[in-house]
Amino acid sequence: MSSSLAGINDGVSVTLSPDAVPFSPLAPGDREEMGSVAGQFSHYASKLRSLRGGDPASLKTQLNLLFDQLISENYSPNHNIRPEEVCALLIHVTRLVPLSQEHLVVKLCQLTHHLLNQLQVIVDEQTLDVCVCYVVRALAVCSLWTHSEVLQALSTLIYGNGPRCNRHLIELLGDGGVLRLYSDPSQPDMELRRAALTCMANLCLGVPGQASLEDPYRSVCFKVFLQTLQSPKPPDAEELLYCTVIQGALKGLQSSLCGGKWRFGGQEELGALLAVLKRLMFQGCPGVCVEWPSVLYPAPLPQYETCSTPKPPEPPQNPPTQTSGVRDCNKKKKSRGRGRKGGGEDEEREAEPRLQRGGRGGEAWSKTSVLPSPGVPSLYPLWKRSSSDSEFSDPEGAAHSKLRVRQGVLLCLLAVVKAVEKRTLYGYWSSFIPEAPIGGPPPLTLLTVVLKDPSPKVRACALQVVSALLDGSRQFLGVAEDLAPARTSYTPFSFSLATAVRELHRSLSLALLAEASAHTLTQIIKCLAHLVCNAPYNRLRPGLLSPLWRQIQPYLRHRDVNVRVSVLTLYGALVSSQAPLSEVQLLLTHTSQETGLSWRQREGFSSPHTPPSHKYHNSHTPRGSHTPGEEEPGVPWLLQLCVSLVTQPKDDQSDSEGPGGGGATALEPSPVRLEALQVLAHLVRGYFPLCQACLCELGQVSARCLRETDPSIQLHGAKLLEELGTGIIQQYRPDNSQSESCRVPISQVVQFWVDVLSGPLNGALQSHQHPTLQTSACDTLSSILPQAFTQLPEKSQVLCVTVLLGLTYSDNSLVKAAAVRALGVYILFPCLREVHTHWNQSCGGTVDWSHH
């Protein structure tokens, strides 16, 4: 150890914590305070560094006083305290404090944790080596009562430093290692178990840019974490301490799964982890007691690589280990009340979801929700009733700890979903995604948490897991089909998947109806967007999208920007999923006051002083627009809505956050406008025949966006132009069955491109500081209809060719590639085939670029 203490200087290089708070300028009054704290630290640290071994009694007194002074200060990363000073101080005091002075050892450990935690310092390798050696020896020599503080200091030292602890891993994680000893389920001291699990979690924690902990040791930690979750609660353990142990194991599992590529040790290990996570998803939920198997096994799945199957697939066999017993833990009838109790935090104290909004909300619940018969235990009422036997009998701290456990379980499950291959997870879907209710007790799934959990944070975490399961599942869900008549002899796998999709729609619709938290509401709508993007609606009976389409309309005027953006994202998914769908086409063309733009007049969203059609009389309105009462029958109301969101000032009763809020002419916040532009692009791509009546108006919207200073708005304006050009080209393809009378006339196409080329697109092509915008502008030029290009004015043709030729010499490879692609399209234009000079220059520029 003496060799480890040598060679200390003040020039040690350290790596700052990735969680450090970014520097922010301080007010003049704060600077003086910060300077005084930093000055006091330097003063006391200097006194400590001046101490040398001498009279033990005098040294002990001085160390006690200086430690107390340093621990009593509140530090911040904004204080002008260098990490090098902290590291040098820690190394020096480890030399001064003998392990026989246990009270000083405890204070030294408290000081280590206090400084590193509040200043957010990750110690350098030399300090790590010296201090870890010291605390490991303290664990071997000092009394048991000191070990909790020593382990806390150890966890702070090794935070983000797991790969650098190679010298000490055998002492910590080897057979008989101190961390394995204290983290064992047989350890009676729950506080020591928690501290040891925190140390192991910090060892597994991955830091970007650094190697992760070696796989053998990470596997040891993983098994300890899993064993901790599987172990029952000791009968004499306090609920609060037991919950902290579970939270430590859950954090460790997250660190293990996120610390690099992870391979589970066979199907049993993954099934065991999923089983224990599913059990803990309902930890402390009022009215629920579950008996769960120790391992979940994947359901056998048929091949789903193709959508066409020559014969019906075999029905999935549910393994016996996936059944669970759900029993009613409270037989007494209780009156309904506010059952959501927030565990002490203000954000958790929200009113219970309102299941009846006016008269329609209650009807929607009673008609769409399949509830058990009166003789069957009903899970929903138990969660929403005031229960002296369940929720209110727990101390508030214990209830909050259980809430934190459920939240940690779902975050850990999210890490599992991201770490495991999608094809492997498909076999476990039936354990976490509900199928159609068939009576009896409702199954416990992720949607149960979404609908029943009292905490909006927990519900939001469950929705994130559902979204992660749905993301990228298009190939798996693509097998779903219920168009054929139902079979009575067996249930095809495709039909089972279709019923699962319908049950997801039903459950998420109920959650949307009941949710009051804006953050959780955003997660519900995002989850619906993932479902819509991956479900094969062209293989399902119509009727799923229409209720959803109408249900989310009122949220377009929600006061929270994130909710409005997520609603537009969902509309974008609806108009882009397997487009064109007849059901969506009908919804787009329906122009009645109830389903069109009348959302402005809905309760809670209307302004008594603003007529609903005010946006269409504004001076910025594109030419040819109509008021809602005068709109053309073929113009989609969603198109008009998105155009108004992009170009018109926001309503006074809209939210006040976002840039430019409060002004009479302030536009919608930038995220809303960007999402509206993306919805317009999806709408044009999938349903161009419905949008072609507004071709010139959409061109003006794009031109307006290109004139703005925000590069993101400019980029999406250029992409909208590209989609418009591509839609026209597809109409004139030889294999298009659309009649010529339904196409955009050539004369209108020519006028459209004349207006575009004389507008701000040329500026976007020359925007060298934004190469992505240049690339998109080149793609826009390549989407000109050949027949229309022939009729363009000569100067417009020359402009297109000249600009593209110049961009082939751009320093940016993406811009070069886009320019060459556009010139490759122009080669096929009949009017340019005879221009030999043009193609000689084009070929020369392309050859020069290819050599670079």
Secondary structure as GFF3:
##gff-version 3
##sequence-region A 1 852
A	DSSP	beta_strand	15	16	.	.	.	ID=ss1
A	DSSP	alpha_helix	28	50	.	.	.	ID=ss2
A	DSSP	alpha_helix	56	72	.	.	.	ID=ss3
A	DSSP	alpha_helix	83	96	.	.	.	ID=ss4
A	DSSP	alpha_helix	102	119	.	.	.	ID=ss5
A	DSSP	beta_strand	121	122	.	.	.	ID=ss6
A	DSSP	alpha_helix	125	141	.	.	.	ID=ss7
A	DSSP	three_ten_helix	144	146	.	.	.	ID=ss8
A	DSSP	alpha_helix	147	157	.	.	.	ID=ss9
A	DSSP	three_ten_helix	162	168	.	.	.	ID=ss10
A	DSSP	alpha_helix	169	173	.	.	.	ID=ss11
A	DSSP	alpha_helix	178	183	.	.	.	ID=ss12
A	DSSP	alpha_helix	190	204	.	.	.	ID=ss13
A	DSSP	alpha_helix	215	230	.	.	.	ID=ss14
A	DSSP	alpha_helix	239	258	.	.	.	ID=ss15
A	DSSP	alpha_helix	267	280	.	.	.	ID=ss16
A	DSSP	beta_strand	288	291	.	.	.	ID=ss17
A	DSSP	three_ten_helix	320	322	.	.	.	ID=ss18
A	DSSP	beta_strand	325	328	.	.	.	ID=ss19
A	DSSP	three_ten_helix	346	348	.	.	.	ID=ss20
A	DSSP	alpha_helix	360	368	.	.	.	ID=ss21
A	DSSP	alpha_helix	379	384	.	.	.	ID=ss22
A	DSSP	alpha_helix	396	419	.	.	.	ID=ss23
A	DSSP	alpha_helix	422	425	.	.	.	ID=ss24
A	DSSP	three_ten_helix	426	428	.	.	.	ID=ss25
A	DSSP	alpha_helix	429	432	.	.	.	ID=ss26
A	DSSP	alpha_helix	446	452	.	.	.	ID=ss27
A	DSSP	alpha_helix	456	470	.	.	.	ID=ss28
A	DSSP	alpha_helix	474	477	.	.	.	ID=ss29
A	DSSP	alpha_helix	493	514	.	.	.	ID=ss30
A	DSSP	alpha_helix	518	534	.	.	.	ID=ss31
A	DSSP	three_ten_helix	537	539	.	.	.	ID=ss32
A	DSSP	alpha_helix	545	551	.	.	.	ID=ss33
A	DSSP	three_ten_helix	553	557	.	.	.	ID=ss34
A	DSSP	alpha_helix	561	576	.	.	.	ID=ss35
A	DSSP	alpha_helix	582	589	.	.	.	ID=ss36
A	DSSP	three_ten_helix	598	601	.	.	.	ID=ss37
A	DSSP	three_ten_helix	614	617	.	.	.	ID=ss38
A	DSSP	alpha_helix	637	647	.	.	.	ID=ss39
A	DSSP	alpha_helix	670	686	.	.	.	ID=ss40
A	DSSP	alpha_helix	688	691	.	.	.	ID=ss41
A	DSSP	three_ten_helix	692	694	.	.	.	ID=ss42
A	DSSP	alpha_helix	695	707	.	.	.	ID=ss43
A	DSSP	alpha_helix	711	731	.	.	.	ID=ss44
A	DSSP	three_ten_helix	740	742	.	.	.	ID=ss45
A	DSSP	alpha_helix	746	757	.	.	.	ID=ss46
A	DSSP	alpha_helix	761	765	.	.	.	ID=ss47
A	DSSP	alpha_helix	771	781	.	.	.	ID=ss48
A	DSSP	alpha_helix	786	791	.	.	.	ID=ss49
A	DSSP	alpha_helix	794	807	.	.	.	ID=ss50
A	DSSP	alpha_helix	813	826	.	.	.	ID=ss51
A	DSSP	three_ten_helix	830	832	.	.	.	ID=ss52
A	DSSP	alpha_helix	836	850	.	.	.	ID=ss53
###
